[in-house]
Amino acid sequence: MPRVLLSVATFVLSLGPATGQLGVASGLPLPVLLAIAGVAAVAAWHAPRVWWPLAVVGAAAYAGLGIWPPIMLASYYAGTTLRRGRDVAAYLGAAALVVALSIAIGRAVGGAREMVLATPVNAIFLAVLTIVVPLLAGLWMRARAEVRAAARERAERLEQEQVMRAEQARAQERARIAREMHDVVAHRVSLMVLHAGALEMRAPDDGTAQAAALIGGIGREALANLRDVLGVLRRDTSRDPQPTLADLDRLLDQSRELGIEVTRRDEGEPRPLRDAVERTAYRIVQEALTNVHKHSGGAPTAVTLRFEGEDLEIEVRNARPATAGPEPTPSGWGLVGLRERVELIGGTLATGAAPDGGFQVRARIPA
């Protein structure tokens, strides 16, 4: 119940017994009765936080005037607050003294007051109704709140344990994938680097030596990238920053050193982009150039970055290859994974044949 309604209800109900509406009429002047009811209302306002002032006011009002609403409310809040059994027993003992004092005053006053408040049956009935029942109700509400709190705490603990178990399972799965990647991929790339180094040492001419050195360098960079990926899988965090558009020229230079004619063109006004956008744009160009190496026989390739409004468009288009090779298809695992990565940040990816007979990869990403 809101504190305002609680205070108003206490004020109104406290006037009832004193005026004879809900008890025995008191001979005190109305202003005095209004003041007593007002004090009870103020104490009721603070009862949800501090209940004992209301208990003091209620004890005095019950024993002296037979006004029972304050002590009834105080008994309820005592039940919701008292934790130990001896505290509850002490409260009941004090309440018994108040009832005894009320009986004594009722017999001294005599008349209707004695009949209503001081006869044994009525005294016991009022004590149970105004003190014991509210106290039990408060104890029950407190116990219910503690049960709910314990159930909520247990549910939160179980949820935390479930999250921890899920994280542990993910960590174990990442570690397993990392081991398999290391055993399968890293071993073969290492062999490639070793063979490239051997070829560089025994190369019959400078061109072959340079090509072998370039292959070895690319292989070592692939090993470094693979170690980063394995580190992410093992620790769920990366040690080194991921490549962004600032590293794009170095990627294009590597393709040029392998004999591919690669051009870059930026359209629109370049501006700072989210890290996820820059990393995804870099991977799009990287995957597209990888397909050029694999399927297009090193055909001339154009890389275009367009800053259009709120979007970044990346286009990688290669010319028709001089010699026919395997046709790249959108069902390749590299393009499938790339499309998922682009869609994850709200972009779109389109791949297919270019008008001049080559192949193109075009992506649009919200910048």
Long-range contacts (C-beta under 8 A, 24 or more apart in sequence): 3-45, 3-48, 6-44, 6-45, 6-47, 6-48, 6-73, 7-41, 7-42, 7-44, 7-45, 8-41, 9-44, 10-37, 10-40, 10-41, 10-43, 10-44, 10-69, 10-70, 10-73, 11-37, 11-38, 11-40, 11-41, 11-44, 12-37, 13-69, 14-40, 14-41, 14-61, 14-67, 14-69, 14-70, 16-69, 17-65, 17-66, 17-67, 17-68, 17-69, 18-65, 18-66, 18-67, 23-66, 23-67, 23-68, 23-116, 23-117, 24-66, 24-112, 24-113, 24-116, 24-117, 25-112, 26-65, 26-66, 28-65, 36-61, 36-65, 36-67, 37-67, 40-67, 40-69, 40-70, 43-70, 44-70, 44-73, 47-73, 47-74, 47-77, 48-77, 51-77, 51-78, 51-81, 59-94, 59-95, 59-98, 62-98, 62-99, 62-102, 62-130, 63-98, 63-101, 63-102, 63-105, 64-105, 66-102, 66-106, 66-113, 66-116, 66-117, 68-126, 68-130, 71-95, 71-98, 71-130, 71-131, 72-129, 72-130, 72-131, 72-134, 73-134, 75-130, 75-131, 75-132, 75-134, 75-135, 75-138, 76-134, 76-135, 76-137, 76-138, 77-138, 78-135, 78-138, 79-134, 79-135, 79-136, 79-137, 79-138, 79-139, 79-140, 79-141, 79-142, 80-138, 80-139, 80-141, 80-142, 80-145, 81-138, 81-142, 82-139, 88-135, 88-139, 91-135, 92-131, 92-132, 92-135, 95-127, 95-131, 96-127, 99-123, 99-126, 99-127, 99-131, 170-236, 171-236, 174-233, 174-234, 174-236, 175-233, 175-234, 177-233, 178-230, 178-233, 178-234, 181-226, 181-229, 181-230, 181-233, 182-226, 182-230, 185-226, 186-223, 186-226, 186-227, 186-230, 189-219, 189-222, 189-223, 189-226, 190-219, 190-223, 192-219, 193-219, 193-220, 193-223, 214-254, 214-257, 214-258, 218-254, 242-275, 242-279, 243-279, 243-282, 244-275, 244-278, 244-279, 244-281, 244-282, 245-273, 245-278, 245-281, 245-282, 245-305, 246-278, 247-282, 248-281, 248-282, 248-285, 248-303, 251-282, 251-285, 251-286, 251-289, 252-285, 252-289, 252-303, 255-289, 255-292, 255-293, 255-301, 258-293, 258-298, 259-298, 260-289, 260-292, 260-293, 260-298, 260-299, 260-300, 260-301, 261-300, 261-301, 262-289, 262-300, 262-301, 262-302, 262-303, 263-300, 263-301, 263-302, 263-303, 264-302, 264-303, 264-304, 264-305, 265-302, 265-303, 265-304, 265-305, 266-304, 266-305, 266-306, 266-307, 267-304, 267-305, 267-306, 267-307, 268-306, 268-307, 268-308, 269-307, 270-305, 270-307, 271-307, 271-367, 273-312, 273-367, 274-367, 276-345, 277-312, 277-345, 277-365, 277-366, 277-367, 280-341, 280-342, 280-345, 280-347, 280-363, 280-365, 281-305, 281-312, 281-314, 281-363, 281-365, 283-338, 283-341, 284-314, 284-316, 284-338, 284-342, 284-349, 284-361, 284-363, 285-314, 285-316, 287-334, 287-335, 287-338, 287-361, 288-316, 288-361, 289-316, 290-334, 291-328, 291-332, 291-334, 291-335, 291-359, 291-361, 292-316, 292-318, 292-359, 294-325, 294-326, 294-328, 295-321, 295-325, 295-326, 295-327, 295-328, 295-359, 296-321, 296-325, 296-328, 296-358, 296-359, 297-321, 297-322, 297-323, 297-325, 299-358, 307-367, 310-366, 310-367, 311-364, 311-365, 311-366, 311-367, 312-364, 312-365, 312-366, 312-367, 313-362, 313-363, 313-364, 313-365, 314-361, 314-362, 314-363, 314-364, 314-365, 315-360, 315-361, 315-362, 315-363, 316-360, 316-361, 316-362, 317-354, 317-358, 317-359, 317-360, 317-361, 318-354, 318-358, 318-359, 318-360, 319-356, 319-357, 319-358, 320-356, 320-357, 320-358, 321-358, 328-359, 335-361
